Amino acid sequence: MTHRLVVLGAGTAGTMVVNRLRRRLDPLEWDITVVDRDDAHPYQPGFLFLPFGRLRARDLVRSRHAFVTDGVELVLGEVDRVDPDGRTVTLTDGRRLGYDYLVIATGASPRPDQTPGMLGPQWRRSIFDFYTLDGAQALADALVAFPGGRLVVHIVETPIKCPVAPLEFTFLVDDWLRRRGLRERTELVYVTPLSGAFTQPIASDRLGSMLAERSVTVETDFLVERVDADARTLVSYDEREVPFDLLVTVPLHMGADYVGRSGLGDELNFVPVDRHTQLSTAHRDVFALGDASDIPASKAGSVAHFSVDVFVDNFLEHVAGRPMTRAFDGHANCFVESGAGRGLLIDFNYDTEPLPGRYPLPVGPLSLLKETRANHLGKLAFRWLYWNVLLPGRPMPLPSHMSMVGKSVPATPATAATR
């Protein structure tokens, strides 16, 4: 009897999964199919660099076929819905795919339509995003024409893909404006729904101090209710207003619409799963990986990578009828570009916030929560690793679980008093 595995989404998580499972599952016993709407695989971290002319669109997009291994069928089409009881995926053109096991890996997408006024007459005129290829390219043109004024970087709500990217953009645009002699003519404002620059106190303090050093005004706890396009103003639910000349926004993120239509998601179309195994809480034959799930971890490529490491062995145990013995710990690490050829690195998981220190060994070569040239070069090098190591499913010499090796916990007044 042949078993059928269907993976929805040939992005980062989906491509890694099919490539790695194809090597581990007997091709005489398993058919593996991966579905995506088109044949264009974007390197999404590169969108950050497009507005500053440091990369071009052609540097960031490659054929999905080039990265899906032999023995996996790549189906191009839009998913209409999943019938979890009938174990069937229906595409919008009417094609139907049956499955024995389903992996949902269709990620998260920015939804500017969910914020009143955002898609009004100022969209792509004075309101831009950089989380899409088209948006990043349009923003590049807007920055070239920007004469100075009030530039606002704004996050609608979390979770979002790559939660440090809005901070990175702020640091990079500060550097970009300084090099063009426009910084003195520009007021930079960072508007966030969080209570600080980041979600965890140590990293938030460090990143917040970096914004202060660059004279960036920070507006916290700002929950946007609407965008007044005519007045070029963000309006919050508590009636605060933030005017702008140029708005760079990160819209609300949601999972794929078919997830909601199929009754598989929460209010944002993210699939509820066990945070350690990625198995659906409602269906024993459905998993969700990467940005598509509701796990309380960053929606970042590193999370997809580390969780897939854990998932592959768990999946083999699960389909063999054995308990899954490995547990994903929420491990994430992210480079944070800070301008002037430097960057930070943060490394954390469900239980441990980003801490200072060295990575991946006590002697480095990378520094945690510290701006260095090496971190910047690491961010640039990651693009090569993505195409040549991660997507093909080749092993990387990094543990999937977070390690405390090389990290230090800063003393606080409370801890210092006990010493």
C-alpha positions in Angstrom: 0.0 0.0 0.0 1.3 3.4 -1.0 1.0 6.3 1.5 0.4 9.8 0.3 2.0 12.9 1.9 0.8 16.2 0.7 2.7 19.4 1.7 0.9 22.7 1.0 3.4 25.4 0.4 6.8 25.2 -1.3 8.4 28.0 0.6 11.1 27.7 3.2 9.5 25.1 5.5 7.7 23.1 2.8 10.7 22.8 0.5 13.0 21.7 3.4 10.4 19.1 4.5 9.9 17.4 1.2 13.6 17.3 0.4 14.5 15.8 3.7 11.6 13.3 3.9 12.2 12.1 0.3 15.6 10.9 1.6 14.1 9.2 4.6 10.8 7.6 3.2 10.9 4.6 0.9 9.9 5.9 -2.6 8.1 2.5 -3.2 5.9 3.1 -0.2 5.4 6.9 -0.2 4.2 9.4 -2.7 5.2 13.0 -1.8 3.5 16.0 -3.4 4.1 19.7 -2.7 1.7 22.4 -3.8 2.3 26.1 -4.5 0.5 28.7 -6.4 3.5 29.6 -8.7 7.0 28.7 -9.6 8.7 31.7 -8.1 10.5 31.1 -4.8 11.5 34.4 -3.2 14.3 34.9 -0.7 12.2 37.0 1.7 15.0 38.3 4.0 16.4 40.1 0.9 13.3 42.3 0.6 14.8 44.4 3.4 17.7 45.5 1.1 15.7 46.3 -2.0 14.6 49.8 -0.9 18.2 50.8 -0.5 19.4 49.5 -3.8 21.6 46.9 -2.2 20.0 44.0 -4.0 17.8 43.6 -7.1 14.7 41.6 -7.6 16.4 39.2 -9.9 18.9 38.4 -7.0 16.0 37.2 -4.8 13.7 35.0 -6.9 14.4 31.5 -8.3 12.3 28.6 -9.7 10.7 26.4 -7.1 11.4 23.4 -9.4 15.1 24.0 -9.0 14.9 23.2 -5.3 12.4 20.4 -5.1 14.3 17.1 -5.2 13.7 14.3 -7.7 10.9 12.0 -6.6 8.7 14.8 -5.3 5.8 16.0 -7.5 5.5 19.8 -7.5 1.9 20.9 -8.3 1.3 24.5 -9.3 -2.1 25.7 -8.3 -4.1 27.7 -5.7 -5.6 25.8 -2.8 -9.3 26.3 -2.4 -10.0 24.2 0.7 -9.0 21.2 2.7 -11.5 18.5 3.8 -9.8 17.0 6.8 -12.5 14.4 7.3 -12.3 13.2 3.7 -8.5 13.8 3.6 -8.8 15.8 0.4 -7.2 19.0 -0.9 -9.2 20.8 -3.6 -7.5 23.4 -5.8 -9.3 26.4 -7.3 -9.2 24.8 -10.7 -11.1 21.8 -9.5 -8.2 19.4 -9.1 -8.4 17.2 -6.0 -5.5 15.6 -4.1 -6.0 12.9 -1.6 -3.7 12.5 1.3 -2.9 10.2 4.2 -0.8 12.9 5.9 -1.0 16.7 5.3 1.6 19.3 6.2 0.4 22.9 6.0 3.3 25.3 5.2 1.7 28.1 3.3 3.2 30.7 5.7 1.8 34.1 6.6 1.1 37.1 4.4 0.7 40.9 5.0 -2.9 42.0 4.8 -3.2 45.7 4.4 -6.9 45.3 3.6 -7.5 44.5 7.2 -6.7 48.0 8.4 -9.3 50.7 7.4 -7.8 53.3 5.2 -4.5 51.6 4.6 -5.4 50.6 1.0 -6.8 54.1 0.2 -5.6 56.6 -2.3 -2.2 56.9 -0.5 -1.2 53.3 -0.9 2.1 53.1 -2.8 2.1 56.9 -2.9 2.9 57.9 0.7 2.1 54.5 2.3 4.4 51.6 1.6 5.4 48.2 2.9 8.6 46.2 2.3 7.3 42.7 3.2 6.4 42.0 -0.5 8.6 42.1 -3.5 6.4 44.7 -5.2 6.1 46.7 -2.1 9.9 46.8 -1.5 10.5 47.9 -5.1 7.9 50.6 -4.9 9.5 51.8 -1.6 12.9 52.0 -3.3 11.5 54.6 -5.8 9.8 56.5 -3.0 13.0 56.8 -1.0 14.9 58.1 -4.0 12.3 60.9 -4.3 12.0 61.6 -0.6 13.1 65.1 0.2 12.9 64.8 4.0 10.0 65.2 6.4 8.3 62.9 8.8 9.1 59.2 8.1 7.1 56.8 10.2 7.9 53.1 10.5 4.9 51.3 11.8 3.8 47.8 12.9 0.0 47.1 12.9 0.1 44.0 15.2 2.1 40.9 16.0 2.8 38.2 15.1 4.7 39.2 11.9 7.3 37.6 9.7 10.8 38.4 10.9 9.8 40.5 13.9 13.2 42.3 13.9 12.8 43.5 10.3 10.9 46.8 11.2 13.8 47.7 13.5 16.3 46.7 10.8 14.6 49.0 8.3 14.7 51.8 10.8 18.4 51.5 11.4 19.1 51.1 7.7 17.0 54.1 6.7 18.7 56.2 9.3 22.0 55.3 7.9 20.7 55.8 4.3 19.4 59.3 5.1 22.7 60.3 6.8 24.8 59.3 3.8 22.6 61.4 1.6 22.6 64.5 3.9 18.8 64.1 4.6 18.9 63.0 8.2 18.7 66.5 9.7 15.7 67.2 7.5 13.9 64.0 8.5 12.1 63.1 11.7 12.1 59.3 12.2 9.3 57.8 14.3 9.0 54.1 15.2 5.4 53.1 16.1 4.8 49.7 17.7 1.9 47.9 19.5 4.5 46.6 21.9 5.5 48.2 25.2 9.1 48.6 23.9 11.3 48.1 20.9 11.1 44.3 21.2 9.2 41.6 23.0 11.8 40.6 25.6 13.3 43.1 28.2 17.0 42.6 27.7 16.8 42.8 23.9 14.2 45.5 24.1 16.4 47.7 26.3 19.4 47.2 23.9 17.4 47.8 20.7 15.6 50.7 22.3 18.9 52.3 23.3 20.0 52.0 19.7 16.9 53.8 18.5 17.6 56.5 21.1 21.2 56.9 19.9 19.9 57.5 16.4 17.4 60.1 17.6 14.4 57.9 16.6 11.2 58.8 18.5 9.4 55.6 19.7 5.6 55.5 20.1 4.7 52.4 22.1 1.4 50.6 22.9 0.0 52.0 19.7 -2.9 49.9 18.4 -3.9 51.4 15.1 -7.7 51.7 14.5 -7.4 53.3 11.0 -5.3 55.2 8.6 -6.6 58.7 7.7 -5.2 58.9 4.2 -6.4 62.4 3.5 -4.7 63.8 6.6 -1.8 61.3 6.3 -2.2 60.2 9.9 -2.3 57.0 11.9 -5.1 56.9 14.4 -5.1 54.5 17.4 -8.0 53.0 19.3 -7.2 55.4 22.2 -7.4 58.3 19.7 -3.7 59.1 19.6 -2.6 60.4 16.2 0.7 60.0 14.4 1.1 62.1 11.3 3.4 61.2 8.5 4.8 62.3 5.2 6.1 58.8 4.3 4.7 55.8 6.1 6.5 52.4 6.0 4.1 50.0 7.5 4.0 46.3 8.4 0.4 45.3 7.9 -1.4 42.7 9.9 -0.2 39.2 9.1 -2.6 36.3 8.5 -2.4 32.7 7.4 -3.8 31.5 4.1 -7.5 32.1 3.5 -8.1 28.4 2.6 -7.1 27.5 6.2 -10.0 29.6 7.5 -12.4 28.2 4.9 -11.4 24.7 5.9 -12.0 25.2 9.6 -8.4 24.5 10.4 -7.3 27.9 11.7 -7.8 30.5 14.4 -9.1 34.0 13.9 -5.9 34.9 11.9 -5.9 31.6 9.9 -3.0 30.2 11.8 -3.2 26.4 12.5 -3.4 25.5 16.2 -0.7 22.9 16.9 1.2 21.3 19.7 4.1 23.8 20.0 6.7 20.9 20.5 5.6 18.6 17.7 3.7 20.8 15.3 0.9 18.3 15.2 -2.6 19.8 14.8 -4.6 19.9 18.0 -7.7 18.8 16.1 -6.4 16.2 13.5 -3.9 13.4 14.0 -2.9 13.4 10.3 -2.3 17.2 9.9 0.8 19.1 10.8 1.6 22.8 10.3 5.1 24.1 10.0 6.9 27.5 9.7 4.8 30.6 9.7 1.5 28.7 9.1 1.2 27.5 12.7 0.2 29.3 15.9 3.3 28.3 17.9 4.5 31.2 20.2 7.8 31.6 18.4 9.1 34.1 15.9 7.8 33.7 12.4 11.3 33.5 11.0 13.3 31.3 8.6 15.4 30.0 11.5 12.3 28.7 13.3 11.3 26.9 10.2 14.8 25.4 9.9 15.1 24.3 13.5 11.6 23.0 13.8 11.9 21.0 10.6 15.0 19.3 12.1 12.8 18.1 14.9 9.7 17.4 12.8 11.4 15.0 10.4 12.3 12.4 13.1 9.0 12.9 14.8 7.1 12.4 11.6 8.8 9.1 11.0 7.9 7.9 14.5 4.3 9.2 14.1 3.6 7.3 10.8 5.1 4.2 12.3 2.6 4.4 15.1 5.1 5.3 17.8 5.1 8.3 20.2 7.0 11.3 18.9 10.0 11.6 21.2 11.6 14.9 20.0 10.4 18.3 21.2 10.9 21.7 19.4 11.9 24.3 22.0 11.0 27.4 19.9 14.7 28.1 19.0 15.2 31.1 16.8 18.2 33.2 15.9 18.1 36.4 13.8 20.7 38.8 12.5 19.7 42.4 13.0 21.2 44.8 10.5 22.0 48.1 12.2 23.6 50.2 9.4 27.1 51.3 8.6 28.1 47.7 7.8 27.3 46.3 11.3 24.7 44.1 12.8 23.6 42.2 15.9 22.6 38.6 16.5 19.9 37.4 18.8 19.4 33.7 19.9 16.5 32.6 22.0 13.6 30.1 22.5 10.3 29.6 24.2 11.8 29.9 27.7 15.0 32.0 27.3 15.1 35.5 26.1 17.9 36.9 23.9 21.0 37.2 26.0 24.5 38.7 25.5 27.5 36.5 24.8 29.0 34.7 21.8 27.6 32.3 19.2 27.7 29.4 18.4 30.7 28.7 20.7 32.1 30.6 23.8 34.8 32.0 21.5 32.3 33.1 18.7 32.9 34.0 16.0 29.6 35.9 16.3 28.6 38.3 19.1 25.1 38.3 20.7 23.3 41.6 21.3 26.4 43.6 20.1 26.9 45.5 16.9 29.8 44.0 14.9 31.1 43.8 11.4 31.1 39.9 11.7 27.3 39.9 12.3 26.7 42.0 9.2 28.8 39.7 7.1 27.0 36.7 8.6 23.7 38.2 7.5 25.0 38.6 3.9 26.4 35.1 3.8 23.1 33.6 4.9 21.7 34.1 1.4 24.2 31.7 0.0 23.5 29.2 2.8 19.7 29.5 2.2 19.9 28.5 -1.5 22.7 26.0 -1.2 22.3 24.3 2.2 18.9 25.0 3.8 16.5 24.6 0.9 18.1 21.4 -0.4 17.9 20.0 3.1 21.6 19.6 3.7 22.7 19.4 7.3 24.0 22.5 9.0 26.5 22.3 11.9 24.1 24.0 14.3 22.0 22.3 17.0 18.2 22.5 16.5 17.8 23.2 20.3 19.1 26.4 21.8 22.2 26.2 23.9 23.3 28.3 26.8 26.9 27.8 25.8 28.6 31.2 25.4 25.6 33.2 26.9 25.6 35.3 30.0 22.7 36.5 32.1 23.2 40.2 32.9 22.9 41.1 36.6 19.8 42.9 37.7 19.3 44.8 40.9 17.3 41.8 42.2 19.9 39.2 41.3 22.8 41.4 42.4 21.3 41.7 45.9 21.4 38.0 46.4 25.1 37.6 45.7 
